[in-house]
Amino acid sequence: MEKKILLVVGLDLALSQEVQNVLENEGYEVKFISILTGDIINHIVKITPQLVMIDIEEAQSDRCIQLGRYLLNEDLIPFLYLSSNANNVILENIKRTRPYGFLIKPLRDKDVKACVKLILYNYTHKNIDLLKTDKKVIEDVPYRIRHVINYINENINEKIDIDELANLTRWKKHHFIRIFSSIIGVTPYQYILINKMEIAKALIENTDQPINEIAFDLGFVNYSNFGHIFKKICYTSPENCRKTKKQYAELQKSGI
């Protein structure tokens, strides 16, 4: 599974490196482009990021807002702003572009990770959240898919059968898979595994629960299979994930 590409747009290379250090450890690929780049829109289209992070510097605020306005109108890529200045003038200009998030500098690692994760998750599901969109509802497809998503979330620790999910929609299996994939961006099977691995990663990094027990609790009888899927989705082994997190925590405690 390909890594999600996150694009930082601004002037501060040091900030870009900071964001890269935080988010690449979470399994994302982080790229940087200067706000002064000519034909910046064309460059963004070529990069095809899943999220754009716009770093607002006062000298280039108009250009940053212009980019946000473009992303709002296209509505193909979610975006957020980073700024060390949260005065009312800046916020008034920003709010009209309706960003998906706003982070104050200096950045805190946990704020960056939480904000990015929530934005990507919510954007993936925007087509089934009918109350959050201006699109006219012409059929019940979003309701059926949302019902499936809710079922998956409520039973994520169990083994979930695709046929069972298809039955919830009253569609034939292949039709269900095609519709789900077109709306969510991944197949139902991939969606289930991604969510299981995100839960596993959070438990591995933040608890001392044995990894094989975490795998079992998430419905994996075969630990080898769990490890293979975890590495494919999180780009590291479960064991290395826990080791890296502990090393990072120790470095933070020592002030390095």
C-alpha positions in Angstrom: 0.0 0.0 0.0 1.4 3.4 -1.0 2.3 6.0 1.6 0.1 9.0 1.9 2.0 12.1 0.6 1.8 15.2 2.7 3.0 18.5 1.2 4.3 21.5 3.2 4.1 24.8 1.3 6.0 27.7 2.7 9.4 29.3 3.0 10.8 27.7 6.2 12.9 24.7 5.4 13.6 24.1 9.1 9.8 23.8 9.7 9.5 21.4 6.8 12.2 19.2 8.3 10.5 19.4 11.7 7.2 18.3 10.2 9.0 15.6 8.2 10.6 14.2 11.3 7.3 13.9 13.1 5.1 12.6 10.3 7.5 10.2 8.5 7.7 8.2 11.7 3.9 7.9 11.4 4.2 6.3 7.9 3.6 9.4 5.8 5.8 10.7 3.0 6.5 14.5 3.5 7.5 16.8 0.7 8.2 20.5 0.6 7.6 23.3 -2.0 8.3 27.0 -1.7 5.3 29.3 -1.7 7.3 31.4 -4.2 7.4 28.6 -6.8 6.1 29.6 -10.2 2.9 27.9 -11.3 2.6 26.4 -7.8 -0.8 24.9 -8.7 0.7 22.8 -11.5 3.4 21.5 -9.1 0.9 20.5 -6.5 -1.2 18.7 -9.2 2.0 16.7 -10.2 2.8 15.8 -6.6 -0.8 14.6 -5.9 -0.6 15.0 -2.1 -3.3 13.7 0.2 -2.9 16.8 2.4 -1.5 20.3 1.9 0.0 22.1 4.9 0.3 25.8 4.2 2.8 27.7 6.4 1.7 31.3 6.5 4.5 33.9 6.7 3.3 37.6 7.0 5.3 38.7 3.9 3.6 36.0 1.7 0.2 35.7 3.5 -1.8 36.9 0.4 -0.2 34.2 -1.7 -0.9 31.6 1.0 -4.5 32.7 1.2 -4.8 32.6 -2.5 -3.6 29.0 -2.5 -6.1 28.1 0.2 -8.9 29.7 -1.8 -7.9 27.6 -4.8 -7.9 24.3 -2.8 -11.3 25.3 -1.3 -12.8 25.8 -4.7 -11.4 22.6 -6.2 -12.3 20.5 -3.1 -10.0 17.7 -4.2 -7.3 17.9 -1.5 -7.8 18.8 2.2 -5.5 21.5 3.6 -4.6 23.2 6.9 -2.6 26.2 7.9 0.4 26.6 10.1 1.1 30.0 11.7 2.9 31.7 14.6 0.4 34.5 14.4 -3.1 33.9 15.4 -4.4 37.4 15.5 -7.9 38.3 14.4 -6.8 39.7 11.0 -5.0 36.5 10.1 -7.9 34.4 11.3 -10.5 36.4 9.4 -8.5 35.9 6.2 -8.0 32.3 6.8 -11.6 31.3 7.8 -13.0 32.4 4.5 -11.0 29.6 2.8 -12.6 27.1 5.2 -9.4 25.0 6.0 -9.7 21.6 7.6 -7.3 22.6 10.4 -5.1 25.3 11.9 -1.9 24.7 14.0 0.0 27.3 16.0 3.8 27.4 15.8 5.9 26.4 17.6 4.4 23.0 16.8 3.9 20.2 19.3 4.4 16.8 17.9 1.2 15.3 19.3 -0.9 18.2 17.9 0.6 17.7 14.4 0.0 13.9 14.5 -3.5 14.2 15.8 -4.6 17.0 13.5 -3.2 15.2 10.4 -4.8 11.9 11.3 -8.2 13.4 11.9 -8.2 15.5 8.8 -7.3 12.5 6.6 -9.9 10.3 8.2 -12.7 12.9 8.0 -11.9 13.8 4.4 -12.0 10.1 3.4 -15.5 9.8 4.8 -16.8 13.2 3.6 -19.0 11.6 0.9 -21.0 9.6 3.5 -21.4 12.6 5.9 -24.3 14.1 4.1 -24.9 16.8 6.7 -21.4 18.2 6.0 -21.7 18.6 2.3 -23.6 20.9 0.0 -24.2 18.1 -2.6 -27.8 17.2 -3.3 -28.7 13.7 -2.3 -30.2 11.8 -5.2 -30.0 8.3 -3.8 -29.4 6.3 -0.7 -25.8 5.2 -1.5 -24.1 7.3 1.2 -26.5 6.1 3.8 -25.8 2.5 3.0 -22.0 3.0 3.0 -22.2 4.9 6.3 -24.1 2.0 7.8 -21.3 -0.4 6.7 -18.6 2.0 8.1 -20.4 2.1 11.5 -20.7 -1.6 11.5 -17.0 -2.1 10.8 -16.1 0.4 13.6 -18.3 -1.3 16.1 -16.9 -4.7 15.3 -13.3 -3.9 14.5 -12.0 -6.4 17.0 -13.8 -9.2 15.3 -13.3 -11.1 12.0 -15.5 -9.2 9.5 -16.8 -11.0 6.5 -17.2 -9.1 3.2 -20.3 -11.0 2.4 -21.8 -9.9 5.7 -21.1 -6.3 4.8 -22.6 -6.6 1.4 -25.8 -8.0 3.0 -26.0 -4.9 5.1 -26.4 -2.8 1.9 -28.7 -5.4 0.1 -26.4 -5.1 -2.9 -24.6 -8.0 -4.6 -21.1 -8.5 -3.3 -19.1 -7.2 -6.4 -21.4 -4.2 -6.7 -20.9 -3.4 -3.0 -17.1 -3.6 -3.3 -17.1 -1.3 -6.4 -19.3 1.3 -4.8 -17.5 1.2 -1.4 -14.1 1.6 -3.2 -15.3 4.5 -5.3 -16.5 6.4 -2.3 -13.9 5.6 0.4 -10.9 5.1 -1.9 -10.0 1.6 -0.8 -11.7 -1.8 -0.9 -13.7 -2.9 2.2 -11.0 -5.5 3.0 -8.3 -2.8 2.8 -10.4 -0.4 4.9 -10.8 -3.1 7.7 -7.1 -3.9 7.7 -6.0 -0.2 7.8 -8.2 0.5 10.8 -7.1 -2.7 12.6 -3.4 -1.7 12.0 -4.0 1.8 13.2 -5.4 0.5 16.5 -2.6 -2.0 16.8 0.0 0.7 16.2 -1.5 2.9 18.9 -1.5 0.1 21.4 2.0 -1.0 20.5 3.3 2.5 20.9 1.4 3.6 24.0 0.9 0.4 26.1 3.0 -2.5 27.3 0.5 -5.0 26.2 2.2 -8.0 24.5 2.1 -7.6 20.7 0.9 -11.2 20.1 -2.0 -10.4 22.5 -2.8 -7.2 20.6 -2.9 -9.2 17.4 -5.2 -11.8 18.9 -7.6 -9.1 20.3 -7.9 -7.7 16.8 -9.0 -11.0 15.4 -5.7 -12.4 14.1 -5.2 -16.1 15.0 -2.0 -16.2 12.9 0.7 -13.8 14.3 2.8 -14.2 11.2 -0.1 -12.9 9.1 -0.6 -10.0 11.5 3.1 -9.0 11.3 3.1 -9.2 7.5 0.0 -6.9 7.2 1.3 -4.5 9.9 4.6 -4.1 8.0 2.8 -3.6 4.7 0.6 -0.8 6.1 2.8 0.8 8.7 6.1 0.3 6.9 7.8 -1.3 9.9 7.5 -4.4 12.0 5.4 -4.4 15.2 8.6 -5.1 17.2 10.5 -2.3 15.6 7.6 0.1 16.0 7.6 -0.4 19.8 11.4 -0.2 20.0 11.5 3.0 18.0 8.7 4.6 20.1 10.6 3.8 23.3 13.8 5.2 22.0 12.1 8.4 20.9 10.5 8.7 24.4 13.9 8.3 26.1 15.4 11.0 23.8 12.6 13.4 24.7 13.1 12.7 28.4 16.8 13.4 28.2 16.1 16.7 26.3 17.9 15.7 23.1 
